[in-house]
Amino acid sequence: MSQQSARIVRDLLDEPHIQDRPIPVLTIIERVEGRGLDPQTVADRHDLDVGDVYAAVLYYHERPREFEEPGREREAIMDEIERDINRAEDVTATE
């Protein structure tokens, strides 16, 4: 394990996050890789050291299988939220 990834812990609902901070690794990844934000921008927005952002990215890429299931769960939740947001009040969903 690298020294950087040692800054990531799993004591918050068993989801990897930056030590002493509630921001999950997946949130960092979504911002940096999903939205294409600069790591320094992500650090500034979440009051983190830029090294913490890079540690989260490194941790994620060192353990891709660890994030497969949580990633699918998050995607399903976001799909459901999007459907609810985009549905007119008097329209029911058909599936």
DSSP file (Angstrom, degrees, kcal/mol; ACC not computed):
  #  RESIDUE AA STRUCTURE BP1 BP2  ACC     N-H-->O    O-->H-N    N-H-->O    O-->H-N    TCO  KAPPA ALPHA  PHI   PSI    X-CA   Y-CA   Z-CA
    1    1 A M              0   0    0      0, 0.0     2,-0.1     0, 0.0     5,-0.0   0.000 360.0 360.0 360.0 135.7    0.0    0.0    0.0
    2    2 A S     >  -     0   0    0      1,-0.1     4,-1.0    56,-0.0    57,-0.0  -0.345 360.0-116.8 -76.9 161.1    1.4    3.4   -0.9
    3    3 A Q  T  4 S+     0   0    0      1,-0.2     4,-0.3     2,-0.2     3,-0.3   0.878 115.2  54.5 -64.4 -36.8    1.8    6.2    1.7
    4    4 A Q  T >4 S+     0   0    0      1,-0.2     3,-1.9     2,-0.2    -1,-0.2   0.941 106.5  48.9 -62.3 -47.6   -0.8    8.3   -0.2
    5    5 A S  G >4 S+     0   0    0      1,-0.3     3,-1.6     2,-0.2    -1,-0.2   0.699  95.6  73.5 -70.0 -15.7   -3.5    5.6   -0.1
    6    6 A A  G 3< S+     0   0    0     -4,-1.0    -1,-0.3    -3,-0.3    -2,-0.2   0.672  84.5  68.9 -67.9 -14.7   -2.8    5.2    3.6
    7    7 A R  G <  S+     0   0    0     -3,-1.9    12,-2.9    -4,-0.3     2,-0.5   0.515  85.8  84.8 -78.7  -5.0   -4.6    8.5    4.0
    8    8 A I  E <   -A   18   0A   0     -3,-1.6     2,-0.3    10,-0.2    10,-0.2  -0.849  61.4-178.6-101.3 132.5   -7.8    6.8    3.0
    9    9 A V  E     -A   17   0A   0      8,-2.7     8,-2.7    -2,-0.5     3,-0.1  -0.807  28.2-145.5-126.9 167.2   -9.8    5.0    5.7
   10   10 A R  E     +     0   0A   0     -2,-0.3     4,-0.3     6,-0.2     8,-0.1  -0.105  64.8 109.0-123.2  34.5  -13.1    2.9    5.8
   11   11 A D  E     +     0   0A   0      3,-0.1     2,-0.8     6,-0.1    -1,-0.1   0.443  58.1  82.0 -94.4   2.2  -14.5    3.9    9.1
   12   12 A L  E >  S-A   15   0A   0      3,-0.5     3,-2.2    -3,-0.1    -1,-0.1  -0.862 128.5 -38.7-109.8  97.4  -17.5    5.9    7.9
   13   13 A L  T 3  S-     0   0    0     -2,-0.8    -1,-0.1     1,-0.3    -2,-0.1   0.792 104.6 -75.4  54.3  28.9  -20.3    3.6    6.9
   14   14 A D  T 3  S+     0   0    0     -4,-0.3    -1,-0.3     1,-0.2    -3,-0.1   0.693 102.3 130.5  57.3  22.5  -17.5    1.3    5.6
   15   15 A E  E <   -A   12   0A   0     -3,-2.2    -3,-0.5    55,-0.0    -1,-0.2  -0.916  67.0-109.3-104.8 128.5  -17.1    3.6    2.6
   16   16 A P  E     +     0   0A   0      0, 0.0     9,-2.7     0, 0.0    10,-0.4  -0.302  53.2 156.5 -58.4 132.0  -13.6    4.7    1.7
   17   17 A H  E     -AB   9  24A   0     -8,-2.7    -8,-2.7     7,-0.3     2,-0.2  -0.942  49.0 -75.4-149.1 168.6  -13.1    8.3    2.5
   18   18 A I  E >   -A    8   0A   0      5,-1.5     3,-2.3    -2,-0.3   -10,-0.2  -0.507  63.9 -94.4 -70.8 133.6  -10.3   10.8    3.3
   19   19 A Q  T 3  S+     0   0    0    -12,-2.9    -1,-0.1     1,-0.3   -11,-0.0  -0.209 107.6   4.6 -53.5 132.4   -9.1   10.4    6.9
   20   20 A D  T 3  S+     0   0    0      1,-0.2    -1,-0.3    -3,-0.1    -2,-0.1   0.583 116.8  92.4  66.7  14.0  -10.8   12.8    9.3
   21   21 A R  S <  S-     0   0    0     -3,-2.3    -1,-0.2     2,-0.1    27,-0.0  -0.991  71.1-140.5-134.4 143.6  -13.1   14.0    6.5
   22   22 A P        +     0   0    0      0, 0.0    -3,-0.1     0, 0.0    -2,-0.0   0.434  65.9 114.3 -84.3   2.7  -16.6   12.8    5.5
   23   23 A I        -     0   0    0     -5,-0.1    -5,-1.5    23,-0.1    -2,-0.1  -0.633  63.4-134.0 -82.3 118.3  -16.0   13.0    1.7
   24   24 A P  B  >  -B   17   0A   0      0, 0.0     4,-1.6     0, 0.0     3,-0.4  -0.273  14.4-120.5 -69.6 153.2  -16.0    9.6    0.1
   25   25 A V  H  > S+     0   0    0     -9,-2.7     4,-2.6     1,-0.2     5,-0.2   0.893 113.8  58.3 -56.5 -42.1  -13.4    8.5   -2.5
   26   26 A L  H  > S+     0   0    0    -10,-0.4     4,-2.5     1,-0.2    -1,-0.2   0.844 102.1  53.8 -61.9 -32.8  -16.2    8.0   -5.0
   27   27 A T  H  > S+     0   0    0     -3,-0.4     4,-1.9     2,-0.2    -1,-0.2   0.920 109.1  48.3 -65.9 -42.5  -17.3   11.6   -4.7
   28   28 A I  H  X S+     0   0    0     -4,-1.6     4,-2.9     2,-0.2     5,-0.3   0.936 112.4  49.1 -61.0 -46.3  -13.7   12.8   -5.5
   29   29 A I  H  X>S+     0   0    0     -4,-2.6     4,-2.4     1,-0.2     5,-1.6   0.907 108.4  53.2 -61.8 -42.5  -13.6   10.4   -8.5
   30   30 A E  I  <>S+     0   0    0     -4,-2.5     5,-1.7     3,-0.2    -1,-0.2   0.890 114.1  43.1 -59.4 -39.2  -16.9   11.7   -9.8
   31   31 A R  I  <5S+     0   0    0     -4,-1.9     6,-2.4     3,-0.2    -2,-0.2   0.937 123.0  34.7 -72.6 -47.1  -15.6   15.3   -9.6
   32   32 A V  I  <5S+     0   0    0     -4,-2.9     4,-0.2     4,-0.2    -3,-0.2   0.954 135.5  18.6 -76.3 -51.2  -12.2   14.7  -11.0
   33   33 A E  I  <5S+     0   0    0     -4,-2.4    -3,-0.2    -5,-0.3    -2,-0.1   0.837 128.9  45.3 -93.4 -35.4  -12.8   12.0  -13.6
   34   34 A G  I   <S+     0   0    0     -5,-1.6    -3,-0.2     1,-0.1    -4,-0.2   0.931 129.5  22.8 -74.4 -46.1  -16.6   12.2  -14.1
   35   35 A R  S   <S-     0   0    0     -5,-1.7    -3,-0.2    -6,-0.2    -1,-0.1   0.574 101.0-125.1 -97.4 -11.6  -16.8   16.0  -14.4
   36   36 A G        +     0   0    0     -6,-0.2    -4,-0.2     1,-0.2    -3,-0.2   0.757  49.1 164.2  74.7  24.1  -13.2   16.6  -15.5
   37   37 A L        -     0   0    0     -6,-2.4    -1,-0.2     1,-0.1    -2,-0.1  -0.468  44.8-104.5 -74.8 147.5  -12.6   19.1  -12.7
   38   38 A D    >>  -     0   0    0     -2,-0.1     4,-2.2     1,-0.1     3,-0.5  -0.473  27.0-123.3 -66.4 138.2   -9.0   20.0  -11.9
   39   39 A P  H 3> S+     0   0    0      0, 0.0     4,-2.5     0, 0.0     5,-0.2   0.854 113.0  53.8 -54.4 -36.4   -7.8   18.3   -8.6
   40   40 A Q  H 3> S+     0   0    0      2,-0.2     4,-2.6     1,-0.2     5,-0.2   0.889 107.1  51.5 -65.9 -37.5   -6.9   21.7   -7.1
   41   41 A T  H <> S+     0   0    0     -3,-0.5     4,-2.5     2,-0.2    -1,-0.2   0.919 110.6  48.1 -63.1 -44.4  -10.5   22.9   -7.8
   42   42 A V  H  X S+     0   0    0     -4,-2.2     4,-1.6     2,-0.2    -2,-0.2   0.920 111.9  50.2 -62.5 -43.4  -11.9   19.8   -6.1
   43   43 A A  H  <>S+     0   0    0     -4,-2.5     5,-3.0    -5,-0.2     4,-0.4   0.932 112.0  47.4 -60.0 -46.6   -9.6   20.4   -3.2
   44   44 A D  H ><5S+     0   0    0     -4,-2.6     3,-1.0     1,-0.2    -2,-0.2   0.908 110.7  51.3 -62.8 -42.6  -10.6   24.0   -2.9
   45   45 A R  H 3<5S+     0   0    0     -4,-2.5    -1,-0.2     1,-0.2    -2,-0.2   0.787 119.2  36.0 -67.2 -27.4  -14.3   23.3   -3.1
   46   46 A H  T 3<5S-     0   0    0     -4,-1.6    -1,-0.2    -3,-0.2    -2,-0.2   0.222 110.8-114.7-111.6  13.7  -14.1   20.7   -0.3
   47   47 A D  T < 5 +     0   0    0     -3,-1.0     2,-0.3    -4,-0.4    -3,-0.2   0.924  69.9 139.3  52.8  50.2  -11.5   22.4    1.8
   48   48 A L      < -     0   0    0     -5,-3.0     2,-0.3    -6,-0.1    -1,-0.2  -0.778  61.3-105.4-116.8 161.5   -9.0   19.6    1.2
   49   49 A D    >>  -     0   0    0     -2,-0.3     3,-1.5     1,-0.1     4,-1.2  -0.695  32.9-123.8 -77.9 140.7   -5.3   19.5    0.6
   50   50 A V  H 3> S+     0   0    0     -2,-0.3     4,-2.2     1,-0.3     5,-0.2   0.813 112.7  64.1 -59.4 -27.8   -4.7   18.7   -3.1
   51   51 A G  H 3> S+     0   0    0      1,-0.2     4,-2.2     2,-0.2    -1,-0.3   0.835  97.4  55.9 -62.3 -32.5   -2.6   15.7   -1.9
   52   52 A D  H <> S+     0   0    0     -3,-1.5     4,-2.1     2,-0.2    -1,-0.2   0.885 106.0  50.5 -65.7 -38.6   -5.8   14.3   -0.4
   53   53 A V  H  X S+     0   0    0     -4,-1.2     4,-2.2     2,-0.2    -2,-0.2   0.939 112.2  45.9 -64.6 -46.6   -7.5   14.5   -3.8
   54   54 A Y  H  X S+     0   0    0     -4,-2.2     4,-2.7     1,-0.2    -2,-0.2   0.868 110.2  54.9 -64.9 -35.1   -4.6   12.7   -5.5
   55   55 A A  H  X S+     0   0    0     -4,-2.2     4,-2.6     2,-0.2    -1,-0.2   0.901 108.5  48.6 -63.5 -40.2   -4.6   10.1   -2.6
   56   56 A A  H  X S+     0   0    0     -4,-2.1     4,-2.3     2,-0.2    -2,-0.2   0.909 112.1  48.2 -65.9 -42.2   -8.3    9.4   -3.3
   57   57 A V  H  X S+     0   0    0     -4,-2.2     4,-2.2     2,-0.2    -2,-0.2   0.923 113.6  47.5 -63.8 -44.3   -7.7    9.0   -7.0
   58   58 A L  H  X S+     0   0    0     -4,-2.7     4,-1.9     2,-0.2    -2,-0.2   0.928 111.0  51.1 -62.3 -45.9   -4.7    6.7   -6.4
   59   59 A Y  H  X S+     0   0    0     -4,-2.6     4,-1.1     1,-0.2    -2,-0.2   0.923 109.9  50.5 -57.7 -46.0   -6.7    4.6   -3.9
   60   60 A Y  H >< S+     0   0    0     -4,-2.3     3,-0.5     1,-0.2    -1,-0.2   0.917 112.9  44.8 -59.3 -46.1   -9.5    4.2   -6.4
   61   61 A H  H 3< S+     0   0    0     -4,-2.2    -1,-0.2     1,-0.2    -2,-0.2   0.727 109.4  55.7 -76.5 -21.2   -7.2    3.1   -9.2
   62   62 A E  H 3< S+     0   0    0     -4,-1.9    -1,-0.2     1,-0.2    -2,-0.2   0.706 120.4  30.7 -77.7 -20.0   -5.3    0.7   -6.9
   63   63 A R    XX  +     0   0    0     -4,-1.1     3,-0.9    -3,-0.5     4,-0.5  -0.424  66.5 155.5-136.1  58.7   -8.6   -1.1   -6.0
   64   64 A P  G >4 S+     0   0    0      0, 0.0     3,-1.2     0, 0.0     4,-0.3   0.851  74.5  56.8 -61.1 -34.9  -11.0   -0.9   -8.9
   65   65 A R  G >> S+     0   0    0      1,-0.3     3,-1.1     2,-0.2     4,-0.5   0.819  96.1  65.2 -66.8 -28.8  -13.0   -4.0   -7.8
   66   66 A E  G <4 S+     0   0    0     -3,-0.9    -1,-0.3     1,-0.2     3,-0.1   0.746 106.0  44.3 -62.8 -22.7  -13.7   -2.4   -4.4
   67   67 A F  G <X S+     0   0    0     -3,-1.2     4,-1.7    -4,-0.5    -1,-0.2   0.394  86.4  90.9-106.3   1.8  -15.8    0.2   -6.1
   68   68 A E  H <> S+     0   0    0     -3,-1.1     4,-1.9    -4,-0.3     5,-0.1   0.965  92.7  38.4 -64.5 -52.8  -17.8   -1.8   -8.6
   69   69 A E  H  X S+     0   0    0     -4,-0.5     4,-2.5     2,-0.2     5,-0.2   0.944 117.4  48.0 -67.4 -49.5  -20.8   -2.5   -6.3
   70   70 A P  H  > S+     0   0    0      0, 0.0     4,-2.6     0, 0.0    -1,-0.2   0.880 111.3  53.8 -59.0 -34.2  -21.0    0.9   -4.7
   71   71 A G  H  X S+     0   0    0     -4,-1.7     4,-2.2     2,-0.2    -2,-0.2   0.910 109.1  46.9 -65.0 -42.1  -20.7    2.5   -8.1
   72   72 A R  H  X S+     0   0    0     -4,-1.9     4,-2.3     2,-0.2    -1,-0.2   0.901 112.3  50.9 -65.6 -40.6  -23.6    0.4   -9.4
   73   73 A E  H  X S+     0   0    0     -4,-2.5     4,-2.2     2,-0.2    -2,-0.2   0.929 111.2  47.5 -63.1 -45.2  -25.7    1.3   -6.4
   74   74 A R  H  X S+     0   0    0     -4,-2.6     4,-2.7     1,-0.2    -1,-0.2   0.911 110.9  52.0 -61.9 -42.1  -25.0    5.1   -6.8
   75   75 A E  H  X S+     0   0    0     -4,-2.2     4,-2.4     1,-0.2    -1,-0.2   0.907 109.6  49.1 -62.2 -42.3  -25.8    4.9  -10.5
   76   76 A A  H  X S+     0   0    0     -4,-2.3     4,-2.1     2,-0.2    -1,-0.2   0.907 111.9  48.9 -63.5 -41.9  -29.2    3.2   -9.7
   77   77 A I  H  X S+     0   0    0     -4,-2.2     4,-2.4     1,-0.2    -2,-0.2   0.927 111.9  48.3 -63.6 -44.9  -30.0    5.9   -7.1
   78   78 A M  H  X S+     0   0    0     -4,-2.7     4,-2.6     1,-0.2    -2,-0.2   0.883 109.7  52.7 -65.4 -37.7  -29.1    8.7   -9.4
   79   79 A D  H  X S+     0   0    0     -4,-2.4     4,-2.3     2,-0.2    -1,-0.2   0.915 110.5  48.3 -61.6 -42.7  -31.2    7.2  -12.2
   80   80 A E  H  X S+     0   0    0     -4,-2.1     4,-2.2     2,-0.2    -2,-0.2   0.915 111.8  48.8 -64.5 -43.2  -34.2    7.0   -9.9
   81   81 A I  H  X S+     0   0    0     -4,-2.4     4,-2.4     1,-0.2    -2,-0.2   0.920 110.8  51.0 -62.3 -43.7  -33.7   10.6   -8.8
   82   82 A E  H  X S+     0   0    0     -4,-2.6     4,-2.3     1,-0.2    -1,-0.2   0.905 109.2  50.3 -62.7 -41.7  -33.4   11.8  -12.4
   83   83 A R  H  X S+     0   0    0     -4,-2.3     4,-0.7     1,-0.2    -1,-0.2   0.918 112.0  48.4 -61.5 -42.5  -36.6   10.0  -13.3
   84   84 A D  H  < S+     0   0    0     -4,-2.2     3,-0.4     1,-0.2    -2,-0.2   0.880 112.6  48.0 -65.8 -38.1  -38.4   11.6  -10.3
   85   85 A I  H  < S+     0   0    0     -4,-2.4    -1,-0.2     1,-0.2    -2,-0.2   0.892 113.8  46.1 -69.6 -39.7  -37.1   15.0  -11.2
   86   86 A N  H  < S+     0   0    0     -4,-2.3     2,-0.5    -5,-0.2    -1,-0.2   0.502  90.7  99.4 -85.1  -4.2  -38.1   14.8  -14.9
   87   87 A R  S  < S-     0   0    0     -4,-0.7     6,-0.0    -3,-0.4     5,-0.0  -0.709  75.6-123.3 -89.1 129.0  -41.6   13.4  -14.3
   88   88 A A    >   -     0   0    0     -2,-0.5     3,-1.6     1,-0.1    -2,-0.1  -0.335  28.4-110.2 -64.7 153.4  -44.4   15.8  -14.5
   89   89 A E  T 3  S+     0   0    0      1,-0.3    -1,-0.1     3,-0.0    -2,-0.0   0.841 115.1  40.4 -57.9 -40.0  -46.6   15.9  -11.4
   90   90 A D  T 3  S+     0   0    0      2,-0.1     2,-0.5     0, 0.0    -1,-0.3   0.308  97.8  94.4 -94.7   9.1  -49.7   14.3  -13.0
   91   91 A V    <   -     0   0    0     -3,-1.6     2,-0.3     0, 0.0    -4,-0.0  -0.869  61.5-150.5-106.7 132.9  -47.8   11.7  -15.0
   92   92 A T        -     0   0    0     -2,-0.5     2,-0.2     1,-0.0    -4,-0.1  -0.747  22.2-112.1 -99.4 149.7  -47.2    8.2  -13.7
   93   93 A A        -     0   0    0     -2,-0.3     2,-0.5    -6,-0.0    -1,-0.0  -0.546  24.2-158.2 -79.1 141.2  -44.2    6.2  -14.7
   94   94 A T              0   0    0     -2,-0.2    -1,-0.0     1,-0.1     0, 0.0  -0.981 360.0 360.0-118.4 131.9  -44.6    3.1  -16.8
   95   95 A E              0   0    0     -2,-0.5    -1,-0.1     0, 0.0    -2,-0.0   0.381 360.0 360.0-129.8 360.0  -41.9    0.5  -16.8
